Amino acid sequence: MRPKVAGGRAGDPFAPIADFGFLSDCETTALVAPSGNIEWMCLPRMDSPSVFGSILDRDAGYFRVGPAGVEVPAAQRYIPGTMVMETTWWVHGGWLVVTDALLMGPWHHETERSHTHRRAPTDYDADHVLLRMVRCVNGQVQVRLDCMPVFDYGQTPARWEHTGVGYHEAVARGNGVGLRLTTDMNVGFEGSLATSRTLLKQGEARFVALSWSEHDAPATYADAQERLVWTVHHWQHWLDRGRFPDHPWRSHLQRSALTLKGLTFAPSGAVAAAATTSLPETPGGDRNWDYRYTWIRDSTMALWAFYTLGYDWEANDFFYFITDVAEAAEGKLQIMYGLDGREELPESTLEHLSGYGNARPVRIGNEAYMQAQHDVWGAIIGSIYLFVRKRDRLDDRLWKIVVKQVEDALANWRTPDCGMWEVRGEPQHFTSSKVFCWVAADRGARLARIRGDDERARRWQAAADEIHADVLANALDERGVFTAHYGATTLDASALLIPLLGFLPADDKRVRETVLAIADELSEDDLVLRYRATETDDGFESEEGTFTICSFWLVSTLVMIGELERARALCEKLLSYASPLQLYAEEIDPHTGRHLGNFPQAFTHLALINAVMQVIRAENDEHQPPLA
């Protein structure tokens, strides 16, 4: 059972991070609070400035539809197999259901290009409409609509005006974004607030649509219902393309797949690390980052997850995004990019925002894009190897990228870097960075053999062997346990990647000792820390929660070293910490179960897929009859 989450009392200014619902149309995302409030939404893209930002400051814009005078719902759920949410309310006298969706529709650009899509268009497309349907299922309920956008991260209040005939349509503009509110309720204005009140009786329903493009919003309830059904069917059909084992944990795999799809920016194929910025890793602290970008290091695990679940199209789209930016980076490949492939992500603070739970500063942009992190070469070469292995063919374009990135890895692997955790302290010879450089050389040698370039295959394999020997000579402590970096005695959860990346086989004693040391010494209540902040110079003094991706890595590696029962127990525990909607932030406070950090977190869901599939496959092998 998931522990009681702190901070969940009715009337608290900020809802617990885990209690938000996540909506997406694969171009825009939104977070829905338990109160029925849209508290985070950026337009026109998921990495644009916010229009509704009250998750970071109560005056930064919101959009609520729900019963008047009641904030706490009876239940929330996704319509099964979809990104469409239902919130059910009980009030004295009646029951109300609010259904929320970012609408999907057929491909819109049959006679002209969209000017945004680099990947091949599909049969479906974002409608650029947030639809909210309200239905009274019993008794009668007073319903209130409040829409108060504040453009540019809470800096420019909306100025509403009516359009059309009557009180059913209004528009507001700011920061280059035009909003249109369409509803069958009567809307009036109170300053920057568009508001409506109506009494619904059993069987009655209303709709409200917020749109921001040239595409039409639903004009009638019947039209809204038809387009909602289309969206529901779209997501269910998409999920049906996947391969999911018949297992009690299947719903977690499906929700993770849907979440990863929702974090994918369809025009480019890039997968955002998370939908938000500056949700704190420490309550009230300063470990607050903008994660609305894509990290190269996510690519190998993302491809593995998508390929494993049968979503080759999504894997290939992300792969082509990665190779696009690699091809453009004739000089230095960055660790991260904008969702459109842009290189510069300048970091700044928004001093006018109070932050989630007063956690400041609120940051936009991420200066980590300028850091030297040596895992980037291994990540991209590992991704190319996964892609090519499914085809056994390596064309000239990819080969040019391989040569450049492997040679960069070999030119730099002896120097210190900032590590995969992007520490802002002094650069070190991080063990995981050396291992990723080994991946670049090792997978590069394999790709050279596929290409038929024997000279490079021999040279790169020799370099891989040299890196391998260097790690074994410098990264082990006296117990034979891999440490955070050369010369350290401290542990780092990134060492769990050593068997996952094939640096050493799972039956190697050093692997087993490292996995068990991390499980026993780098954990709080069984959940894994990245490192102990008091022992690592990461540039901050505050503590942080356990990193859920690391805990799922531990599940996978426990399976690999033969500790299936321990792996299964930890996996069950981690799944019990999922949010009520089966979503995960970046971190978990092991003492309260509180989710911390940006939400939902792609890397966590990728690691969940890997770990759950490892356990399920091991269980199936365990129960198979012996060979005759």
C-alpha positions as CSV (number, residue, x, y, z in Angstrom):
1,M,0.0,0.0,0.0
2,R,1.3,3.5,-0.9
3,P,2.1,5.5,2.3
4,K,-0.1,8.5,3.2
5,V,1.2,11.5,1.3
6,A,2.1,14.5,3.3
7,G,0.5,17.8,2.3
8,G,-2.7,16.4,0.9
9,R,-5.2,18.2,3.2
10,A,-8.1,20.0,1.6
11,G,-7.4,23.7,1.3
12,D,-3.6,23.3,1.1
13,P,-2.3,25.9,-1.5
14,F,-0.5,23.2,-3.5
15,A,-1.7,19.8,-4.2
16,P,0.8,16.9,-3.9
17,I,2.8,16.4,-7.1
18,A,1.6,12.8,-7.4
19,D,-2.1,13.9,-7.3
20,F,-1.9,15.7,-10.7
21,G,-3.3,14.2,-13.8
22,F,-1.4,14.4,-17.1
23,L,-3.0,15.3,-20.5
24,S,-1.2,15.4,-23.8
25,D,-1.9,15.7,-27.6
26,C,1.8,15.1,-28.3
27,E,2.4,18.8,-28.9
28,T,1.0,20.4,-25.7
29,T,0.7,19.0,-22.2
30,A,-1.4,20.0,-19.2
31,L,-1.5,19.0,-15.5
32,V,-4.9,18.7,-13.8
33,A,-5.1,19.2,-10.0
34,P,-7.5,17.1,-7.9
35,S,-9.6,20.2,-7.6
36,G,-10.3,20.2,-11.3
37,N,-7.9,23.0,-11.9
38,I,-5.6,23.1,-14.9
39,E,-2.5,24.4,-13.1
40,W,0.1,23.9,-15.7
41,M,-0.2,24.4,-19.5
42,C,2.3,25.9,-21.9
43,L,1.3,27.1,-25.4
44,P,1.6,26.5,-28.2
45,R,4.2,23.8,-27.3
46,M,5.0,21.9,-24.1
47,D,8.2,23.9,-23.8
48,S,6.6,27.3,-24.5
49,P,5.9,29.9,-21.8
50,S,3.0,28.9,-19.5
51,V,-0.6,30.2,-19.9
52,F,-1.8,28.4,-16.8
53,G,1.1,28.3,-14.2
54,S,-0.5,28.2,-10.8
55,I,1.4,25.1,-9.9
56,L,4.4,27.5,-9.5
57,D,2.5,30.5,-8.2
58,R,-1.2,30.8,-7.2
59,D,-1.4,34.0,-9.3
60,A,0.1,32.6,-12.5
61,G,-3.1,31.4,-14.1
62,Y,-5.6,28.6,-13.8
63,F,-8.7,27.0,-15.5
64,R,-11.2,25.2,-13.3
65,V,-14.4,23.4,-14.2
66,G,-16.3,21.7,-11.4
67,P,-18.9,21.9,-8.7
68,A,-19.2,25.2,-6.9
69,G,-17.9,25.1,-3.3
70,V,-16.4,21.6,-3.4
71,E,-12.7,21.1,-4.1
72,V,-12.1,17.4,-3.2
73,P,-13.3,14.9,-5.8
74,A,-14.7,11.4,-5.0
75,A,-12.5,9.7,-7.6
76,Q,-10.2,10.3,-10.6
77,R,-9.3,7.9,-13.4
78,Y,-8.2,7.7,-17.0
79,I,-10.7,6.2,-19.3
80,P,-8.9,2.8,-19.8
81,G,-6.3,2.9,-22.5
82,T,-6.3,6.6,-23.0
83,M,-5.0,10.0,-22.0
84,V,-8.6,11.2,-21.3
85,M,-9.3,11.9,-17.6
86,E,-12.6,11.6,-15.7
87,T,-13.1,13.3,-12.3
88,T,-16.2,12.4,-10.3
89,W,-17.6,14.7,-7.7
90,W,-20.1,14.2,-4.9
91,V,-21.9,17.3,-3.6
92,H,-24.9,17.5,-1.3
93,G,-27.7,16.8,-3.7
94,G,-26.0,15.3,-6.7
95,W,-23.1,13.7,-8.6
96,L,-21.0,15.3,-11.3
97,V,-18.5,13.9,-13.8
98,V,-15.9,16.2,-15.6
99,T,-14.1,14.7,-18.5
100,D,-10.9,16.4,-19.7
101,A,-8.9,15.8,-22.9
102,L,-6.5,17.5,-25.3
103,L,-8.2,16.6,-28.5
104,M,-6.7,14.5,-31.2
105,G,-8.1,14.5,-34.7
106,P,-7.4,13.4,-38.3
107,W,-4.3,14.8,-40.1
108,H,-5.2,18.5,-40.8
109,H,-2.8,19.5,-43.5
110,E,-3.9,17.7,-46.7
111,T,-3.6,20.8,-49.0
112,E,-0.6,22.6,-47.3
113,R,2.4,21.7,-45.1
114,S,2.2,22.2,-41.4
115,H,5.6,23.9,-41.2
116,T,6.3,22.1,-37.9
117,H,6.5,18.4,-38.7
118,R,9.9,17.0,-39.6
119,R,8.9,13.4,-39.1
120,A,6.5,11.7,-41.4
121,P,2.9,12.8,-40.7
122,T,0.6,10.1,-39.4
123,D,-3.2,9.6,-39.8
124,Y,-3.8,11.7,-36.7
125,D,-2.9,15.1,-35.5
126,A,-3.3,17.4,-32.5
127,D,-6.4,19.5,-32.7
128,H,-5.0,22.2,-30.4
129,V,-8.1,22.1,-28.3
130,L,-8.5,21.5,-24.5
131,L,-12.0,20.1,-24.1
132,R,-13.8,19.9,-20.7
133,M,-17.1,18.0,-20.6
134,V,-19.5,18.3,-17.6
135,R,-22.3,15.9,-16.9
136,C,-24.7,15.6,-14.0
137,V,-25.4,11.9,-13.4
138,N,-27.6,12.1,-10.4
139,G,-29.6,14.8,-8.5
140,Q,-28.5,18.4,-9.3
141,V,-25.2,20.3,-9.0
142,Q,-24.3,23.9,-9.3
143,V,-21.4,24.1,-11.8
144,R,-18.8,26.9,-12.0
145,L,-16.3,27.6,-14.8
146,D,-13.3,29.9,-14.1
147,C,-10.7,30.5,-16.7
148,M,-8.0,33.0,-15.9
149,P,-5.0,32.7,-18.2
150,V,-1.9,34.7,-17.4
151,F,0.5,34.7,-20.3
152,D,4.4,34.5,-20.3
153,Y,4.8,32.6,-17.0
154,G,2.3,34.7,-15.0
155,Q,3.5,38.1,-16.2
156,T,0.7,39.2,-18.6
157,P,-3.0,38.9,-17.5
158,A,-5.6,38.1,-20.1
159,R,-8.0,40.7,-21.5
160,W,-11.1,38.9,-22.5
161,E,-13.8,40.1,-25.0
162,H,-16.9,38.4,-26.4
163,T,-17.1,37.4,-30.1
164,G,-19.9,36.0,-32.1
165,V,-23.5,36.2,-31.0
166,G,-24.5,36.0,-27.3
167,Y,-22.3,34.9,-24.4
168,H,-20.9,31.6,-25.7
169,E,-17.6,32.6,-27.2
170,A,-14.7,34.8,-25.9
171,V,-11.1,35.5,-27.0
172,A,-8.0,36.7,-25.2
173,R,-4.5,37.4,-26.5
174,G,-1.1,37.8,-25.0
175,N,2.6,37.0,-25.7
176,G,1.9,36.0,-29.2
177,V,-0.8,33.4,-28.2
178,G,-4.5,33.8,-29.0
179,L,-7.0,31.9,-26.9
180,R,-10.6,31.2,-27.8
181,L,-13.1,30.0,-25.2
182,T,-16.2,28.2,-26.7
183,T,-19.0,26.8,-24.5
184,D,-22.7,26.2,-24.3
185,M,-22.7,28.0,-20.9
186,N,-23.1,31.8,-20.6
187,V,-19.7,33.4,-20.0
188,G,-19.0,36.8,-18.4
189,F,-15.8,38.6,-17.3
190,E,-14.4,39.7,-13.9
191,G,-11.2,41.4,-14.9
192,S,-8.9,38.8,-16.4
193,L,-11.3,36.0,-15.3
194,A,-13.8,34.4,-17.7
195,T,-16.5,32.8,-15.6
196,S,-19.8,31.0,-15.8
197,R,-22.3,29.4,-13.4
198,T,-25.1,27.0,-14.2
199,L,-27.3,24.5,-12.5
200,L,-27.2,21.0,-14.0
201,K,-29.9,18.4,-13.3
202,Q,-29.7,14.7,-13.8
203,G,-28.9,13.8,-17.4
204,E,-27.9,17.4,-18.3
205,A,-24.5,18.1,-19.7
206,R,-22.3,21.1,-20.9
207,F,-19.0,21.6,-22.6
208,V,-16.2,24.1,-22.7
209,A,-13.4,24.2,-25.2
210,L,-10.2,26.3,-25.2
211,S,-8.5,26.5,-28.5
212,W,-5.3,28.3,-29.8
213,S,-4.9,27.6,-33.5
214,E,-6.7,28.0,-36.8
215,H,-8.4,24.7,-36.2
216,D,-12.0,25.0,-35.2
217,A,-13.1,24.1,-31.7
218,P,-16.3,22.1,-31.1
219,A,-19.3,24.5,-31.5
220,T,-22.0,22.3,-30.0
221,Y,-22.2,19.6,-27.3
222,A,-22.9,17.0,-29.9
223,D,-19.8,18.0,-31.8
224,A,-17.7,18.0,-28.6
225,Q,-18.9,14.5,-27.7
226,E,-18.1,13.2,-31.2
227,R,-14.6,14.6,-31.1
228,L,-14.1,13.3,-27.5
229,V,-15.0,9.8,-28.7
230,W,-12.6,10.1,-31.6
231,T,-9.8,11.0,-29.1
232,V,-10.7,8.1,-26.9
233,H,-10.6,5.7,-29.8
234,H,-7.3,7.2,-31.1
235,W,-5.5,6.4,-27.8
236,Q,-7.1,3.0,-27.4
237,H,-6.1,2.1,-31.0
238,W,-2.6,3.4,-30.4
239,L,-2.2,1.3,-27.2
240,D,-3.5,-1.7,-29.1
241,R,-0.5,-1.6,-31.4
242,G,1.8,-2.5,-28.4
243,R,2.8,-5.9,-27.1
244,F,2.0,-6.2,-23.4
245,P,2.4,-9.4,-21.4
246,D,-0.7,-10.9,-19.7
247,H,0.4,-10.1,-16.2
248,P,-1.0,-8.2,-13.2
249,W,1.6,-5.4,-13.8
250,R,0.4,-4.9,-17.4
251,S,-1.5,-1.7,-16.5
252,H,1.7,-0.1,-15.2
253,L,3.4,-0.9,-18.5
254,Q,0.5,0.5,-20.5
255,R,0.3,3.7,-18.5
256,S,4.1,4.1,-18.8
257,A,3.8,3.6,-22.6
258,L,1.0,6.2,-22.8
259,T,3.0,8.6,-20.7
260,L,6.0,8.3,-22.9
261,K,3.9,8.8,-26.0
262,G,2.4,11.9,-24.3
263,L,5.9,13.3,-23.6
264,T,6.9,12.8,-27.3
265,F,6.8,15.9,-29.4
266,A,5.2,14.6,-32.5
267,P,6.7,17.1,-35.1
268,S,10.3,16.1,-34.3
269,G,10.0,12.8,-32.5
270,A,11.9,14.1,-29.4
271,V,10.9,12.8,-26.0
272,A,10.8,15.4,-23.3
273,A,12.3,14.5,-20.0
274,A,9.2,15.8,-18.2
275,A,6.3,18.1,-18.7
276,T,7.3,20.7,-16.1
277,T,9.9,23.0,-14.8
278,S,11.0,23.7,-11.2
279,L,9.0,21.2,-9.3
280,P,11.4,20.8,-6.4
281,E,13.5,17.7,-5.7
282,T,13.7,19.0,-2.1
283,P,10.6,20.4,-0.4
284,G,11.1,24.2,-0.3
285,G,14.6,23.7,-1.6
286,D,16.6,25.0,-4.6
287,R,17.1,21.8,-6.6
288,N,14.6,23.1,-9.2
289,W,15.3,22.5,-12.9
290,D,13.6,22.8,-16.3
291,Y,13.1,19.3,-17.8
292,R,11.1,20.2,-20.9
293,Y,13.9,19.2,-23.1
294,T,15.3,16.0,-24.5
295,W,18.5,14.4,-23.2
296,I,20.7,12.3,-25.5
297,R,21.4,9.8,-22.6
298,D,17.7,8.9,-22.6
299,S,17.9,7.7,-26.2
300,T,19.2,4.1,-25.7
301,M,16.7,3.3,-22.9
302,A,13.9,5.0,-24.8
303,L,14.6,2.9,-27.9
304,W,14.9,-0.3,-25.9
305,A,11.5,0.4,-24.2
306,F,9.7,1.4,-27.4
307,Y,11.1,-1.6,-29.3
308,T,10.4,-4.0,-26.5
309,L,6.7,-2.9,-26.3
310,G,6.3,-3.0,-30.1
311,Y,6.3,0.7,-30.8
312,D,8.9,0.7,-33.6
313,W,7.5,3.9,-35.2
314,E,8.0,5.9,-32.0
315,A,11.4,4.4,-31.5
316,N,12.5,5.3,-35.0
317,D,11.1,8.8,-34.8
318,F,13.2,9.5,-31.7
319,F,16.2,7.8,-33.3
320,Y,15.9,10.1,-36.3
321,F,15.7,13.1,-34.1
322,I,18.9,12.0,-32.3
323,T,20.7,11.4,-35.6
324,D,19.5,14.8,-37.0
325,V,21.0,16.7,-34.1
326,A,24.2,14.6,-34.2
327,E,24.5,15.2,-37.9
328,A,24.1,19.0,-37.4
329,A,26.7,18.9,-34.6
330,E,29.7,18.6,-36.8
331,G,31.6,20.0,-33.9
332,K,30.5,19.1,-30.4
333,L,27.4,17.0,-29.6
334,Q,25.5,18.4,-26.6
335,I,24.0,16.4,-23.8
336,M,20.5,17.9,-24.4
337,Y,18.5,19.8,-26.9
338,G,15.2,21.7,-27.4
339,L,12.3,19.6,-28.6
340,D,12.8,21.2,-32.0
341,G,16.5,20.4,-32.0
342,R,17.6,23.9,-31.0
343,E,21.0,24.0,-29.3
344,E,20.8,27.0,-27.0
345,L,18.8,26.6,-23.8
346,P,19.8,29.7,-21.8
347,E,18.9,29.4,-18.1
348,S,17.2,32.2,-16.2
349,T,15.2,32.6,-13.0
350,L,11.6,33.9,-12.8
351,E,11.9,36.1,-9.6
352,H,8.2,37.0,-9.7
353,L,7.1,33.4,-9.1
354,S,7.0,32.0,-5.6
355,G,7.6,28.5,-6.7
356,Y,5.8,25.2,-5.8
357,G,5.4,25.2,-2.0
358,N,7.7,28.3,-2.0
359,A,10.6,26.3,-3.5
360,R,12.8,28.9,-5.3
361,P,14.3,29.8,-7.6
362,V,11.9,29.0,-10.5
363,R,14.1,28.3,-13.5
364,I,13.5,28.2,-17.2
365,G,16.1,26.9,-19.6
366,N,18.9,24.7,-18.4
367,E,22.5,25.6,-18.6
368,A,23.5,22.0,-18.2
369,Y,23.4,22.0,-22.1
370,M,26.9,23.6,-21.9
371,Q,28.4,20.9,-19.6
372,A,30.9,18.3,-20.6
373,Q,29.4,14.9,-20.0
374,H,31.1,12.0,-21.5
375,D,28.1,9.7,-21.5
376,V,26.7,11.4,-24.6
377,W,28.9,9.5,-27.1
378,G,28.1,6.1,-25.6
379,A,24.4,6.9,-25.5
380,I,24.2,7.8,-29.2
381,I,26.4,5.0,-30.4
382,G,24.3,2.6,-28.3
383,S,21.2,3.9,-29.9
384,I,22.6,3.5,-33.4
385,Y,23.7,0.0,-32.5
386,L,20.1,-0.9,-31.3
387,F,18.7,0.6,-34.5
388,V,21.1,-1.1,-36.9
389,R,20.9,-4.5,-35.1
390,K,17.3,-4.7,-36.1
391,R,18.2,-4.2,-39.7
392,D,21.8,-5.5,-40.1
393,R,22.6,-2.5,-42.4
394,L,24.6,0.7,-41.8
395,D,24.1,3.4,-44.4
396,D,26.6,6.2,-45.2
397,R,24.8,8.9,-43.2
398,L,24.8,6.8,-40.0
399,W,28.3,5.7,-40.5
400,K,29.6,9.2,-40.7
401,I,27.9,10.0,-37.3
402,V,29.4,6.8,-35.8
403,V,32.9,7.7,-36.9
404,K,32.7,11.2,-35.6
405,Q,31.2,10.3,-32.2
406,V,33.4,7.3,-31.5
407,E,36.5,9.4,-32.3
408,D,35.2,12.1,-30.0
409,A,34.8,9.6,-27.2
410,L,38.3,8.2,-27.7
411,A,39.8,11.7,-27.8
412,N,38.1,12.7,-24.5
413,W,37.7,9.6,-22.3
414,R,40.8,10.3,-20.2
415,T,39.6,13.7,-19.1
416,P,37.2,14.4,-16.1
417,D,33.6,15.6,-16.7
418,C,30.4,16.5,-14.8
419,G,28.9,13.0,-14.9
420,M,25.5,11.8,-15.8
421,W,23.9,13.5,-12.8
422,E,25.1,16.9,-14.1
423,V,26.8,17.9,-10.8
424,R,27.7,21.5,-10.6
425,G,30.8,20.9,-8.4
426,E,34.3,20.1,-9.6
427,P,34.6,17.7,-12.6
428,Q,35.7,14.2,-11.8
429,H,36.7,10.9,-13.5
430,F,33.2,9.5,-13.0
431,T,33.0,5.7,-13.4
432,S,29.7,5.8,-15.3
433,S,31.2,8.3,-17.8
434,K,34.1,6.0,-18.5
435,V,31.7,3.1,-18.9
436,F,29.7,5.1,-21.5
437,C,33.0,5.9,-23.4
438,W,33.6,2.1,-23.4
439,V,30.1,1.6,-24.9
440,A,31.0,4.1,-27.6
441,A,34.1,2.2,-28.5
442,D,32.7,-1.3,-28.0
443,R,29.5,-0.7,-30.0
444,G,31.4,1.3,-32.5
445,A,33.7,-1.7,-33.1
446,R,30.6,-3.9,-33.7
447,L,29.2,-1.4,-36.1
448,A,32.5,-1.2,-37.9
449,R,32.4,-5.0,-38.4
450,I,28.9,-4.7,-39.8
451,R,30.2,-1.9,-42.1
452,G,33.1,-4.1,-43.1
453,D,35.7,-1.6,-41.9
454,D,38.1,-4.0,-40.3
455,E,40.8,-1.4,-39.6
456,R,38.5,0.8,-37.5
457,A,37.0,-2.3,-35.9
458,R,40.4,-3.4,-34.6
459,R,41.4,0.1,-33.5
460,W,38.1,0.8,-31.7
461,Q,38.1,-2.6,-30.0
462,A,41.6,-2.0,-28.8
463,A,40.5,1.3,-27.3
464,A,37.5,-0.3,-25.7
465,D,39.8,-2.9,-24.1
466,E,42.0,0.0,-22.8
467,I,39.1,1.9,-21.3
468,H,37.8,-1.4,-19.8
469,A,41.1,-2.1,-18.1
470,D,41.4,1.5,-16.9
471,V,38.0,1.3,-15.2
472,L,38.9,-2.0,-13.5
473,A,42.2,-0.6,-12.3
474,N,40.8,2.7,-10.9
475,A,37.1,2.5,-10.1
476,L,37.0,-0.4,-7.6
477,D,37.4,-0.1,-3.8
478,E,39.2,-2.6,-1.6
479,R,36.0,-4.7,-1.5
480,G,35.8,-5.0,-5.2
481,V,32.8,-2.6,-5.4
482,F,32.6,0.1,-8.1
483,T,32.8,3.6,-6.7
484,A,31.3,6.9,-7.9
485,H,34.6,8.1,-9.5
486,Y,38.3,7.4,-9.5
487,G,39.8,7.8,-6.1
488,A,36.5,7.9,-4.3
489,T,35.2,5.6,-1.5
490,T,31.6,6.7,-2.1
491,L,28.9,4.8,-4.0
492,D,26.9,6.0,-6.9
493,A,23.7,4.3,-8.3
494,S,25.0,4.9,-11.9
495,A,27.3,1.8,-11.3
496,L,24.1,-0.3,-11.7
497,L,24.5,0.5,-15.4
498,I,27.6,-1.7,-15.6
499,P,25.7,-5.0,-16.1
500,L,22.8,-3.3,-17.9
501,L,25.2,-1.9,-20.5
502,G,27.2,-5.2,-20.7
503,F,30.4,-3.8,-19.3
504,L,30.7,-6.9,-17.2
505,P,28.6,-10.0,-17.2
506,A,26.0,-10.3,-14.4
507,D,27.7,-13.3,-12.9
508,D,31.0,-11.4,-12.3
509,K,31.7,-11.2,-8.6
510,R,32.4,-7.4,-8.8
511,V,29.0,-6.8,-10.3
512,R,27.2,-8.8,-7.6
513,E,29.1,-7.1,-4.8
514,T,28.3,-3.6,-6.4
515,V,24.6,-4.4,-6.8
516,L,24.3,-5.6,-3.2
517,A,26.4,-2.8,-1.8
518,I,24.1,-0.2,-3.5
519,A,21.0,-2.1,-2.3
520,D,22.3,-2.2,1.3
521,E,24.3,1.0,1.7
522,L,22.8,3.5,-0.8
523,S,19.2,3.0,0.0
524,E,16.6,4.5,2.3
525,D,13.8,2.1,3.2
526,D,14.8,0.0,0.1
527,L,14.6,2.9,-2.3
528,V,17.9,4.0,-4.0
529,L,19.6,7.4,-3.8
530,R,21.7,8.6,-6.7
531,Y,24.5,9.3,-4.2
532,R,24.6,10.6,-0.7
533,A,24.5,14.4,-1.0
534,T,26.7,14.9,2.0
535,E,29.5,12.9,0.4
536,T,29.3,14.3,-3.2
537,D,30.3,17.8,-4.3
538,D,27.2,18.5,-6.5
539,G,27.1,22.2,-5.9
540,F,24.3,22.2,-3.4
541,E,23.9,21.7,0.3
542,S,20.3,20.5,0.5
543,E,19.3,16.8,0.6
544,E,17.1,15.1,-2.0
545,G,14.8,12.2,-2.2
546,T,15.5,8.7,-3.6
547,F,15.7,8.6,-7.4
548,T,13.1,6.2,-8.7
549,I,15.0,5.4,-11.9
550,C,17.8,4.1,-9.8
551,S,15.4,2.0,-7.7
552,F,14.1,0.4,-11.0
553,W,17.7,-0.1,-12.2
554,L,18.3,-2.0,-8.9
555,V,15.3,-4.2,-9.7
556,S,16.7,-5.0,-13.1
557,T,20.2,-5.8,-11.8
558,L,18.9,-7.9,-8.9
559,V,17.1,-10.0,-11.6
560,M,20.4,-10.3,-13.5
561,I,22.4,-11.5,-10.6
562,G,19.8,-14.1,-9.7
563,E,18.1,-12.4,-6.8
564,L,14.6,-12.8,-8.3
565,E,12.6,-12.8,-5.1
566,R,14.3,-9.7,-3.8
567,A,13.8,-8.0,-7.2
568,R,10.1,-9.0,-7.3
569,A,9.6,-7.6,-3.8
570,L,11.3,-4.3,-4.6
571,C,9.4,-4.0,-7.9
572,E,6.0,-4.5,-6.0
573,K,7.0,-1.9,-3.5
574,L,8.0,0.6,-6.2
575,L,4.7,0.0,-8.1
576,S,2.8,0.7,-4.9
577,Y,4.4,4.1,-4.8
578,A,2.9,5.1,-8.2
579,S,0.5,8.0,-8.1
580,P,-3.3,7.3,-8.1
581,L,-3.1,7.6,-11.9
582,Q,0.0,5.3,-12.1
583,L,2.4,8.2,-12.8
584,Y,5.8,9.0,-11.4
585,A,7.8,12.1,-10.6
586,E,11.6,12.0,-10.6
587,E,12.0,11.2,-6.9
588,I,10.2,9.7,-3.9
589,D,10.6,10.6,-0.3
590,P,11.1,7.1,1.2
591,H,9.6,8.2,4.6
592,T,6.4,9.7,3.4
593,G,5.9,8.4,-0.1
594,R,5.8,12.0,-1.4
595,H,6.7,12.4,-5.0
596,L,9.4,15.0,-5.7
597,G,10.8,16.7,-8.8
598,N,9.4,17.3,-12.3
599,F,6.3,15.3,-13.4
600,P,5.6,13.0,-15.0
601,Q,9.2,11.9,-15.5
602,A,10.1,10.0,-18.8
603,F,13.3,8.4,-17.5
604,T,11.4,6.9,-14.5
605,H,8.8,5.3,-16.8
606,L,11.5,4.0,-19.1
607,A,13.3,2.3,-16.2
608,L,9.9,0.9,-15.0
609,I,9.3,-0.7,-18.4
610,N,12.8,-2.2,-18.3
611,A,12.5,-3.5,-14.7
612,V,9.0,-4.9,-15.0
613,M,9.8,-6.7,-18.2
614,Q,13.0,-8.2,-16.6
615,V,11.0,-9.5,-13.7
616,I,8.2,-10.9,-15.9
617,R,10.6,-12.6,-18.2
618,A,12.5,-14.1,-15.3
619,E,9.3,-15.4,-13.8
620,N,8.3,-17.0,-17.1
621,D,11.7,-18.7,-17.4
622,E,11.4,-19.9,-13.8
623,H,8.0,-21.6,-14.5
624,Q,8.9,-23.1,-17.8
625,P,9.4,-26.9,-17.7
626,P,13.1,-28.1,-18.1
627,L,14.3,-28.9,-21.6
628,A,14.0,-32.6,-22.5
